[in-house]
């Protein structure tokens, strides 16, 4: 069997990794209930998630890297604190 060139292999891994979902548990601060959400985009101080089983997207922000992401929708506040 022929070996796959490293450049092609790295490109393939990068391409397919974009399809892997990162699921997190966000917490509603109004009632302490948790919901599973898929991370659509994530940066140091911004994150966009989609609540599983819905078409609801929540944009979440944080002021400092040591504080949780916070977002609002439908009159509710949601938080998520990444694990270090």
C-alpha positions in Angstrom: 0.0 0.0 0.0 1.3 3.5 -0.9 1.9 6.0 1.9 -0.3 9.1 2.0 1.8 12.4 1.8 1.8 14.2 5.1 0.5 17.5 3.6 -2.6 15.7 2.2 -3.1 13.9 5.6 -2.9 17.2 7.5 -5.3 18.9 5.1 -7.8 16.0 5.4 -7.7 16.1 9.2 -8.2 19.9 9.2 -11.1 19.6 6.8 -13.0 16.9 8.7 -12.3 18.4 12.1 -14.5 21.4 11.1 -17.4 19.0 11.1 -16.9 17.7 14.7 -19.3 19.3 17.1 -18.3 20.7 20.4 -21.2 20.2 22.9 -21.3 22.2 26.1 -23.8 22.6 29.0 -25.1 26.1 29.4 -26.9 27.1 32.6 -29.9 29.4 32.8 -29.2 31.8 35.7 -32.9 32.5 36.1 -33.9 28.9 37.1 -30.6 26.9 37.3 -31.6 24.6 34.5 -29.0 23.4 32.1 -29.3 22.9 28.3 -27.0 21.2 25.9 -25.7 23.5 23.2 -23.5 23.1 20.1 -20.6 25.7 19.8 -20.9 27.3 16.4 -18.1 29.8 16.9 -15.8 30.6 19.8 -13.2 33.2 20.5 -11.6 34.5 23.7 -14.5 36.9 24.5 -17.3 35.8 22.1 -19.1 32.6 21.5 -22.2 31.6 19.4 -24.1 28.5 20.4 -27.2 26.7 19.1 -29.4 25.0 21.7 -29.7 21.3 20.9 -33.1 20.3 19.4 -34.0 23.9 18.6 -33.3 26.6 16.1 -32.3 29.0 18.9 -28.9 30.6 18.7 -27.4 32.5 21.6 -24.5 35.0 21.3 -22.5 35.0 24.5 -19.8 37.5 25.6 -17.4 38.0 28.5 -15.4 40.9 29.6 -12.4 39.0 31.1 -11.0 35.6 30.4 -11.6 34.6 34.0 -15.4 35.2 33.8 -18.1 33.1 32.3 -19.6 33.7 28.9 -23.0 35.3 29.3 -25.9 35.6 26.8 -29.5 36.6 26.8 -32.5 35.2 24.8 -36.3 35.2 25.4 -35.9 37.1 28.6 -33.5 34.5 30.1 -29.8 34.7 30.9 -27.4 31.9 30.2 -23.9 31.3 31.3 -21.0 29.0 30.5 -17.6 28.9 32.2 -14.9 27.0 30.3 -12.8 24.6 32.3 -9.1 25.6 32.5 
